[in-house]
Amino acid sequence: MPPILLLLPVIASLIGWFTNYLAVKMLFHPRIPFRFLGVSIQGVFPKRQKQLAEKLGTLVAEELFSIQEVTLKLKELATSEESMDLVGKRIEKTIREKLVKSFPMLAMFLTDDMVEKVTNLFKAELQDFLGESAQDIGNKLEESLDIKELVREKVEAFSSDKLEEILFSIMRKEFRFIEMIGAVLGFLIGCVQVGLTLIAT
């Protein structure tokens, strides 16, 4: 067997790895388009950044983030039992300390039962008020905040370096896998070529 045949799988593996490595790099480079033989060449993501920003804005606004959900969560947290317990303690403390200090005569009339009733009355009123306020805030947010447009502007404003950094941080393993697949497939193709050559001879 000629020694060169033994090197064929290794050479094919290197070629497979390099072509996939180059393909991954060409997702981001060249960042600035240039013409070669009459064809404009530019990295996929720099070229499609506006379309990517538009799609991400739509995805986030329609599938991932909703002002209505934020409003419901805000309302839930504002009127939760835990929050209202804290409100009740603060009201009771205010009645017993500040109110009595401002109006000393009240100390003669404020029994524990009366303090509890006043506290519960204020708690109920505040719970309704906080629920309505949370809903109003949510409505104003929905009117003034365009999630789709906000995401689109942010992504579109990313520099090419920043976009590459973000995507690599998310898909680093996948990009490496693509490169390794190229090497493995190249090696296997090289082995097949060696086998076919030996059979032919």
Phi, psi and omega per residue, in radians:
M1 nan 2.204 3.113
P2 -1.065 2.381 -3.119
P3 -0.992 -0.534 -3.125
I4 -1.079 -0.517 3.129
L5 -1.146 -0.598 3.139
L6 -1.162 -0.511 3.141
L7 -1.420 -0.262 -3.056
L8 -1.007 -0.805 3.104
P9 -1.073 -0.650 -3.137
V10 -1.175 -0.784 3.119
I11 -1.093 -0.773 3.125
A12 -1.103 -0.638 3.106
S13 -1.125 -0.778 3.114
L14 -1.105 -0.715 3.117
I15 -1.112 -0.761 3.129
G16 -1.082 -0.749 3.121
W17 -1.122 -0.794 -3.074
F18 -1.144 -0.719 -3.124
T19 -1.137 -0.683 3.110
N20 -1.261 -0.631 3.067
Y21 -1.066 -0.775 3.122
L22 -1.123 -0.685 3.135
A23 -1.105 -0.713 3.108
V24 -1.130 -0.765 -3.141
K25 -1.100 -0.615 -3.101
M26 -1.290 -0.135 2.981
L27 -1.135 -0.525 -3.048
F28 -2.036 -0.306 -3.071
H29 -2.242 2.637 -0.129
P30 -1.244 2.572 -3.101
R31 -1.335 -0.620 3.116
I32 -1.787 2.236 -3.077
P33 -1.160 2.533 3.008
F34 -2.470 2.790 -3.084
R35 -1.764 2.355 3.101
F36 -2.367 2.066 -3.094
L37 0.949 0.683 3.100
G38 1.412 0.038 -3.124
V39 -1.931 2.306 3.092
S40 -1.385 2.209 -3.101
I41 -2.070 2.224 3.099
Q42 -2.723 2.617 3.105
G43 -0.998 2.608 -3.061
V44 -1.053 -0.876 -3.067
F45 -1.215 -0.766 3.055
P46 -1.034 -0.654 -3.113
K47 -1.227 -0.621 -3.060
R48 -1.836 0.323 -3.044
Q49 -1.057 -0.700 3.134
K50 -1.121 -0.755 3.120
Q51 -1.146 -0.679 3.106
L52 -1.092 -0.764 3.137
A53 -1.069 -0.736 3.132
E54 -1.100 -0.810 -3.123
K55 -1.149 -0.728 3.128
L56 -1.135 -0.696 3.103
G57 -1.048 -0.779 3.118
T58 -1.131 -0.775 -3.117
L59 -1.070 -0.842 -3.111
V60 -1.118 -0.798 -3.072
A61 -1.184 -0.631 -3.026
E62 -1.700 -0.464 -3.022
E63 -2.060 -0.558 -2.956
L64 -1.870 -0.531 -3.023
F65 -2.388 2.316 -3.110
S66 -2.396 2.248 3.087
I67 -1.075 -0.596 3.126
Q68 -1.080 -0.711 3.118
E69 -1.159 -0.679 3.089
V70 -1.108 -0.724 3.131
T71 -1.092 -0.787 3.121
L72 -1.074 -0.735 -3.141
K73 -1.164 -0.731 3.108
L74 -1.066 -0.765 3.126
K75 -1.136 -0.719 -3.140
E76 -1.105 -0.780 -3.131
L77 -1.202 -0.703 -3.097
A78 -1.151 -0.567 -3.069
T79 -1.918 0.244 -3.114
S80 -1.177 2.831 -3.137
E81 -1.058 -0.694 3.141
E82 -1.097 -0.799 3.140
S83 -1.115 -0.745 -3.112
M84 -1.211 -0.537 3.046
D85 -1.097 -0.745 3.107
L86 -1.121 -0.712 3.097
V87 -1.085 -0.774 -3.141
G88 -1.057 -0.747 3.127
K89 -1.118 -0.684 3.130
R90 -1.185 -0.694 3.117
I91 -1.113 -0.805 -3.130
E92 -1.074 -0.722 3.116
K93 -1.114 -0.707 3.127
T94 -1.114 -0.737 3.139
I95 -1.126 -0.835 -3.025
R96 -1.262 -0.564 -3.049
E97 -1.796 -1.059 -3.011
K98 -1.330 -0.754 -3.100
L99 -1.148 -0.779 -3.136
V100 -1.170 -0.602 3.114
K101 -1.169 -0.663 3.138
S102 -1.319 -0.588 -3.136
F103 -2.261 1.421 -3.065
P104 -0.961 -0.538 -3.117
M105 -1.081 -0.446 -3.124
L106 -1.127 -0.425 -3.106
A107 -1.013 -0.490 -3.125
M108 -1.293 -0.415 -3.049
F109 -1.843 -0.351 -3.058
L110 -1.439 1.647 3.038
T111 -1.492 2.918 3.119
D112 -1.036 -0.670 -3.141
D113 -1.140 -0.679 3.138
M114 -1.210 -0.716 3.108
V115 -1.059 -0.727 -3.139
E116 -1.127 -0.731 -3.130
K117 -1.153 -0.766 3.129
V118 -1.116 -0.738 3.133
T119 -1.062 -0.814 -3.139
N120 -1.124 -0.631 3.111
L121 -1.105 -0.834 3.130
F122 -1.149 -0.657 3.113
K123 -1.053 -0.779 -3.135
A124 -1.104 -0.752 -3.141
E125 -1.145 -0.752 -3.131
L126 -1.178 -0.607 3.113
Q127 -1.084 -0.769 3.077
D128 -1.101 -0.764 -3.110
F129 -1.107 -0.771 -3.131
L130 -1.138 -0.675 3.094
G131 -1.095 -0.779 3.131
E132 -1.169 -0.688 -3.140
S133 -1.124 -0.739 3.121
A134 -1.075 -0.707 3.118
Q135 -1.141 -0.724 3.118
D136 -1.117 -0.742 3.116
I137 -1.090 -0.744 3.118
G138 -1.076 -0.747 3.125
N139 -1.099 -0.714 3.127
K140 -1.184 -0.671 3.087
L141 -1.074 -0.765 -3.120
E142 -1.108 -0.621 3.136
E143 -1.281 -0.632 -2.987
S144 -1.744 -0.272 -3.042
L145 -2.023 2.005 3.096
D146 -1.736 1.703 -3.058
I147 -1.042 -0.779 -3.118
K148 -1.015 -0.826 -3.117
E149 -1.200 -0.653 3.136
L150 -1.096 -0.836 3.124
V151 -1.125 -0.746 -3.138
R152 -1.023 -0.805 -3.126
E153 -1.123 -0.727 -3.119
K154 -1.124 -0.831 -3.108
V155 -1.178 -0.701 -3.128
E156 -1.151 -0.505 -3.122
A157 -1.426 -0.198 3.121
F158 -1.032 2.438 2.977
S159 -1.268 2.798 3.116
S160 -1.054 -0.643 3.106
D161 -1.085 -0.781 -3.115
K162 -1.144 -0.740 3.134
L163 -1.086 -0.764 3.116
E164 -1.110 -0.718 3.139
E165 -1.085 -0.763 -3.125
I166 -1.124 -0.869 -3.093
L167 -1.146 -0.649 3.102
F168 -1.186 -0.639 3.125
S169 -1.137 -0.525 -3.134
I170 -1.477 -0.698 -2.937
M171 -2.071 0.387 -3.104
R172 -0.972 -0.812 -3.119
K173 -1.112 -0.701 -3.130
E174 -1.147 -0.707 3.111
F175 -1.121 -0.716 3.110
R176 -1.130 -0.657 3.125
F177 -1.096 -0.737 3.114
I178 -1.050 -0.744 3.125
E179 -1.104 -0.764 -3.119
M180 -1.174 -0.634 3.085
I181 -1.052 -0.707 3.098
G182 -1.043 -0.740 3.136
A183 -1.155 -0.766 -3.114
V184 -1.147 -0.811 3.133
L185 -1.118 -0.687 3.090
G186 -1.061 -0.741 3.132
F187 -1.106 -0.767 -3.135
L188 -1.130 -0.715 3.102
I189 -1.105 -0.697 3.093
G190 -1.072 -0.720 3.114
C191 -1.100 -0.723 3.112
V192 -1.095 -0.737 3.138
Q193 -1.106 -0.705 3.095
V194 -1.087 -0.804 -3.138
G195 -1.058 -0.766 3.125
L196 -1.135 -0.654 3.126
T197 -1.145 -0.727 3.137
L198 -1.165 -0.689 3.126
I199 -1.132 -0.691 -3.108
A200 -1.176 -0.502 -3.129
T201 -1.608 nan nan
